[in-house]
Structures are given as C-alpha cells and as structure tokens.
Amino acid sequence: MFKANILQRGVTISTVFAEGKEIVTAWDNAFASQISDETKEAIYYDQYKWHIFSYGKQDCLQAEMARRAFDSEAKDAIYVMNQSHSVFLYEHAADLVAADFDSGEDMYIFDRHLTWTYVVTHEEMCGPYFYSLK
C-alpha cells in the first residue's frame, strides 16, 4: 500500500540486483564500521542492523527528532534496504517524508553517498533512528 502512494507522486522504484550485496556492505562500512565484531555479535547485529541504535552503540537522533531530520534531508535518489537485504533505488524522491515509510517493516533508507541513514523498525517502541556522518 505504501509503495502505491509513493508511486502516485512520481517516484520511480527499481530493484538493485548486481550491486545489492555491495550496497549492503557499503552501509555496514559507513554506519557500523567503528563497532567491534564482538559488540555486533552481542547485540545480534546480523539479525537486526538497527540494534546499533537501539542498544545505544551508535549515537543518533530518535523518534520525532529522527523523523524531522529525515524530512529535511535532500533526497532526489535514495536507497531503501529491507531486513532481508533486498535493495531498491528510489528516484525522484525529493518529496518523500518519514510518514511515507510508516509500514511496520524494518527499512534502512540512505542517500547514494552514504552520508546519512534513516532506519524504521518493526518494533513500535524502537525508532525510528536517524544518523548522519555530516
């Protein structure tokens, strides 16, 4: 349902096949590389990457502050990665806002240059989270 709303606003969505695994690795390197493998194992990072935020291992904005930060970011083209690591490219996405991703699914949304990420979780009491390298 949420994709239909997005598509009606002129956003194009394409699946990223060839570079998908590379993009997942790039997300890990950009946003979680300073966290040790031992810590990642202890917080079940392999199951839920967003645990770096919920366990407080990475400073970030949370809840409404995260939503506002995402809304204010420039986002002509963004990647959207789901929990199973499928990656989609959303183009013409400048008008997307946090509410567009209120689907109850784990999603990792980030710009092509990996300077920020917005993470939505399936847990009502966790997130959303916004982290910026800027």
Backbone as a ProteinNet text record, in pm:
[ID]
protein_1_A
[PRIMARY]
MFKANILQRGVTISTVFAEGKEIVTAWDNAFASQISDETKEAIYYDQYKWHIFSYGKQDCLQAEMARRAFDSEAKDAIYVMNQSHSVFLYEHAADLVAADFDSGEDMYIFDRHLTWTYVVTHEEMCGPYFYSLK
[TERTIARY]
82.9	0	87.2	192.2	272.9	345.1	384.9	451.6	357.8	230.8	134	125	122.7	117	241.6	354.7	480.9	485.3	445.2	448.2	355	243	148.1	208.8	313.9	378	498.5	514.1	619.3	751.7	759.8	882.5	892.9	1011.1	1033.9	1113.8	1077.2	1141.8	1196.2	1323.7	1382.5	1462	1462.6	1537.5	1683.4	1770.6	1914.3	1960.8	1995.4	2037.1	2187.8	2258.4	2401.9	2480.4	2447.4	2524.7	2462.1	2356.8	2284.8	2371.8	2449.6	2535.9	2642.4	2694.8	2794.8	2735.3	2611.3	2546.3	2522.7	2483.1	2465.9	2599.1	2705.8	2839.2	2880.1	2848.2	2880.9	2805.8	2679.1	2602.5	2672.6	2709.8	2780.8	2908.8	2986.6	3113.3	3092.8	2990.4	2966.6	2911.7	2819.5	2745.8	2777	2847.6	2873.4	3017.6	3107.6	3245.1	3321.9	3286	3359.3	3311.8	3213.8	3162.6	3231.2	3285.8	3363.4	3275.6	3339	3268.3	3207.7	3277.6	3226.9	3099.7	3099.4	2980.3	2866.4	2895.9	2791.8	2730.1	2813.3	2760.8	2672.8	2715.2	2640.6	2504.1	2491.4	2364	2283.7	2328.6	2257.4	2246	2354.8	2360.2	2326.6	2370.1	2341.7	2192.2	2116.7	1971.7	1903.6	1945.2	1885.1	1995.1	2030.8	2134.6	2097.7	1968	1924.1	1954.4	1998.1	2036.6	2154	2233.9	2341.4	2284.7	2163.6	2097.5	2016	1938.8	1852.4	1933.5	2051.3	2138.6	2231.4	2219	2299.2	2445.3	2477.4	2616.3	2656.8	2560.8	2584.9	2492.9	2551.6	2470	2382.4	2259.7	2167.9	2051.6	1977.4	1850.9	1745.1	1646.3	1542.8	1404.1	1307.6	1165.5	1137.4	1069.2	1026.2	1144.1	1252.4	1370.1	1428.7	1427.2	1475.2	1385.4	1255.8	1161.3	1183	1200.5	1222.8	1354.5	1457.9	1587.4	1576	1507.6	1488.3	1408.9	1302.5	1219.1	1298.1	1397.7	1471.9	1590.1	1624.2	1736.3	1699.2	1797	1779.9	1783.1	1688.9	1681.3	1623.2	1692.7	1646.3	1650.6	1757.3	1769.8	1818.7	1748	1783.4	1775.9	1847.7	1836.6	1744.1	1667.6	1584.2	1618.6	1665.1	1705.1	1612.4	1561.7	1477.8	1559.9	1495.1	1565.9	1630	1574.6	1633.6	1743	1777.9	1886.7	1855.2	1729	1691.8	1707.5	1762.8	1790.8	1713	1651.7	1574.1	1627.3	1625.8	1663.9	1536.9	1515.5	1401.5	1455	1408.2	1449.6	1333	1366.2	1266.9	1196	1275.6	1224.7	1228.5	1248.6	1267.7	1153.6	1031.9	916.4	881.7	960.9	930.6	956.8	872	883.9	878.6	911.7	916.7	785.8	674.6	544.5	525.3	595.1	584.5	639	716.5	779.3	724.4	608.8	543.6	467.1	541.6	478.1	483.7	555.2	569.6	676	755.4	863.5	997.2	1099.9	1235.1	1283.1	1324.4	1377.2	1493.7	1592.9	1712.3	1714.6	1698	1688.2	1812.6	1879.5	2003.1	2032.8	2110.7	2145.6	2253.8	2268.2	2363.8	2508.1	2537.3	2674.4	2701.9	2601.5	2614.5	2658.7	2595.7	2626.6	2523.4	2407.2	2305.3	2220.7	2158.1	2064.7	1946.8	1832.1	1707.8	1659.3	1635.6	1602.3	1467.7	1380.1	1248.7	1247.9	1187.1	1185.4	1042.8	1032.9	903.2	855.5	940.8	907.7	855.7	735.1	675.6	756.9	822.6	896.1	1040	1080.3	1217.2	1215.9	1285.9	1299.6	1183.3	1182.1	1284.7	1414.1	1519.6	1652.1	1706.4	1780.6	1847	1990.6	2083	2224.4	2290.2	2370.7	2437.7	2586.9	2664.2	2809.3	2855.3	2764	2799.7	2836.5
-119.7	0	125.9	125.2	246.6	274	169.5	191.5	256.1	219	277.7	428	470.9	613.4	685.5	622.5	682.4	692.1	586.5	584.5	689.9	714.9	816.3	955.8	974.1	1105.6	1117.6	1025.1	1036	972.4	904.9	836.4	709.1	682.3	555.6	464.4	337.7	239.5	127.8	99.5	-11.7	-98	-226.5	-320.5	-317.8	-316.7	-317.1	-461.7	-523.6	-664	-678.7	-635.3	-660.9	-602.3	-481	-414.5	-430.2	-506.1	-515.3	-553.2	-659.6	-704.2	-599.6	-535.9	-430.7	-312.2	-280.6	-168.4	-201.3	-324.1	-366.2	-354.5	-401	-390.9	-245.5	-161.9	-19.1	43.9	5.6	57.3	16.8	-110.4	-158.3	-77.9	-57.9	14.4	159.9	222.1	363.7	387.6	304.3	335.4	245.5	135.8	44.1	-4	52.2	0.7	23.5	123.5	152.4	65.7	-20	-108.5	-244.4	-294.5	-419.5	-539.1	-639.6	-763.2	-828	-819.9	-877.5	-806.6	-675	-598.8	-630.4	-636.8	-671.1	-805.7	-901.4	-1033.6	-1027.2	-949.9	-939.8	-874	-785.1	-714.9	-773.2	-885.8	-954.4	-867.6	-802	-713.7	-787.4	-910.1	-986.3	-1007.4	-1011.4	-1027.4	-893.7	-791.1	-658.6	-553	-498	-395.2	-275.2	-248.4	-132.4	-145	-261.8	-277.2	-187.4	-142.5	-49.7	79.1	111.4	231	198.6	91.6	60	21	-36	-70.4	44.9	157.6	274.3	263.3	179.2	163	268.3	334.7	442.2	558.7	675.9	793.1	826.2	867.9	900.2	981.7	1037.5	1100.5	991.2	1008.5	906.9	970.2	886.3	921.1	1044.9	1141.6	1258.7	1340.7	1348.5	1421	1352.2	1219.5	1144.4	1169.5	1170.7	1194.1	1332.9	1432.6	1569.1	1578.9	1513.2	1515.3	1451.9	1339.3	1275.1	1365.5	1424.3	1511.2	1627.9	1675.4	1793.6	1759.8	1633.3	1593.9	1602	1638.8	1633	1486	1446.3	1304.7	1282.4	1333	1309.1	1160.6	1093.8	949.9	887.8	785.6	719.5	569	499.5	354.5	318.5	213.5	157.4	8.6	-32.5	-171.5	-230.8	-350.4	-414.3	-511.8	-576.4	-663.1	-783.3	-827.5	-941.2	-896.3	-766.4	-705.9	-691.1	-691.1	-650.6	-499.4	-449.9	-307	-251.3	-136.2	-67.5	74.2	124	262.2	340.9	445	534.9	662.5	693.9	816.7	913.6	1041.9	1149.8	1148.8	1130.7	1108	1231.2	1347.5	1470	1498.9	1460.9	1493.8	1386.7	1281.9	1177	1226.1	1182.3	1218.8	1091.6	1105.3	990.2	912.2	980.5	913.3	817.3	840.4	750.4	611.2	598.1	470.2	409.5	455.3	400.8	274.4	168.3	45.7	-69.8	-52.5	-161.5	-262.6	-230.9	-317.7	-253.3	-335.9	-283.4	-231.1	-104	-43.6	46.5	41.7	123.8	213	341.5	437.1	524.4	545.2	622.2	682.2	788.1	857.1	780.5	811.3	740.4	756.8	864.1	891.1	837.4	774.5	716	819	935.9	1038	1040.1	977.1	967.9	842.8	798	686.1	711.9	670	675.9	532.4	486.3	346.3	336.2	257.8	231.3	84.7	53.9	-83.9	-137.7	-267.8	-331.5	-319.8	-273.2	-258.7	-118.5	-107.9	23.9	107.3	41.9	118.3	147	101.7	125.3	207.6	318.9	401.8	495.3	555	546.6	613.5	588.5	641.6	716.8	822.3	896.6	918.7	885.9	902.1	969.2	1070.1	1143.4	1149.5	1132.6	1143.7	1287.5	1375.4	1515.7	1587.8
0	0	0	84.3	92.5	-38.6	-112.3	-240.7	-341.5	-339.6	-432.6	-411	-286.3	-253.9	-304.4	-289.4	-333.5	-486.2	-553.4	-699.7	-759.5	-694.5	-743	-742.1	-663.8	-654.3	-746.2	-839.7	-939.9	-905.1	-791.9	-754.2	-837.8	-888.8	-958.7	-867.6	-866.9	-780.6	-867.9	-850.7	-923.2	-825.7	-852.1	-769.5	-812.1	-714.5	-740.7	-725	-836.3	-831.4	-822.7	-924.2	-936	-819.6	-779	-673.8	-536.1	-523.1	-396.2	-279	-292.7	-183.2	-152	-254.4	-234.2	-158.3	-186.5	-118.4	27.8	57.5	197.3	270.7	210	270	287.4	190.1	200	317	337.8	452.9	582.6	592.9	712.5	735.9	630.1	641.9	680.1	626.7	654.1	794.8	838	960.4	1079.8	1059.3	1170.5	1178.7	1100	1096.3	1226.7	1303.5	1426.4	1543.7	1519.8	1624.4	1609	1716.3	1710.3	1673.2	1618.8	1584.1	1708.5	1820.8	1945.5	1989.9	1980.1	2017	1921.9	1793.7	1695.9	1726.9	1763.2	1796.9	1921.4	2021.3	2146.8	2128.9	2030.9	2011.2	1893.9	1841.3	1732.1	1607.1	1575	1458.5	1329.4	1316.9	1195	1174.5	1283.3	1272.4	1244.2	1315.6	1302.5	1310.6	1197.3	1194.2	1281.7	1294.4	1371.2	1520.1	1564.2	1704.2	1742.2	1644.6	1679.7	1738.3	1699.6	1752.9	1878.5	1875.2	1990.3	2113.8	2094	2206	2243.5	2175.4	2208.5	2168.9	2073.8	2029.9	1927.9	1869.7	1773.5	1810.3	1834.9	1866	1746.3	1774.4	1665.2	1719.9	1627.8	1664.7	1667.1	1754.9	1766.5	1762.7	1731.3	1734.2	1648.5	1705.3	1626.3	1574.1	1649.8	1601.3	1477.9	1475.5	1359.2	1239.2	1261.5	1153	1091.3	1175.8	1125.2	1048.7	1098.7	1030.1	892	882.4	752.3	658.7	709.6	625.6	567.9	641.4	596.2	504.6	490.1	404.2	256.2	173.7	28.8	-11.2	-92.9	-127.8	-266.8	-367.3	-504.1	-537.2	-499.1	-519.7	-389.8	-343.4	-218.2	-236.2	-150.6	-144.4	-29.3	-49.6	56.1	62.3	180.1	201.2	305.9	280.2	380.6	464.1	559.4	652.6	584.4	473.3	402.4	305.3	312.6	236	87.7	52.1	-83	-88.5	-197.8	-209.1	-327.7	-305.2	-407.8	-422.4	-542.5	-569.2	-594.3	-515	-531.6	-594.7	-713.9	-781.2	-787.5	-803	-799.4	-663.3	-559.4	-424.7	-335.6	-393.1	-314.4	-217.7	-253.6	-169.7	-66.7	-58.4	39.3	180.7	271	412.2	496.5	621.2	711.8	712.3	709.5	714	597.1	486.9	371.6	402.1	507.6	540.8	669.4	712.7	832	794.5	767.3	718.4	817.9	927.8	1023.1	983.8	883.3	838.3	872.4	886.1	904	769.5	766.9	645.1	679.8	594.9	607.5	484.5	504.3	394.3	402.3	288.4	291.8	156.1	158.9	34.6	-40.7	-165.8	-252.1	-207.9	-136.2	-92.1	47.8	106.9	240.7	344.3	340.4	440.2	553	531.8	635.9	614.1	721.9	713.3	805.7	760.4	838	849.6	971.6	993.7	1065.2	1005.8	1064.3	1106.1	1219.5	1267.5	1276.4	1293.1	1311.1	1455.8	1543.3	1685.9	1712.4	1765	1791	1888.6	1985.8	2086.8	2046.5	1929.3	1882.4	1754.6	1759.6	1639.7	1619.4	1504.3	1402.3	1448	1370.3	1401.1	1279.9	1308.1	1200.9	1244.8	1154.2	1183.2	1063.7	1090.4	983.3	1008.7	903.1	912.2	892.4	859.9	831.5	958.9
[MASK]
++++++++++++++++++++++++++++++++++++++++++++++++++++++++++++++++++++++++++++++++++++++++++++++++++++++++++++++++++++++++++++++++++++++

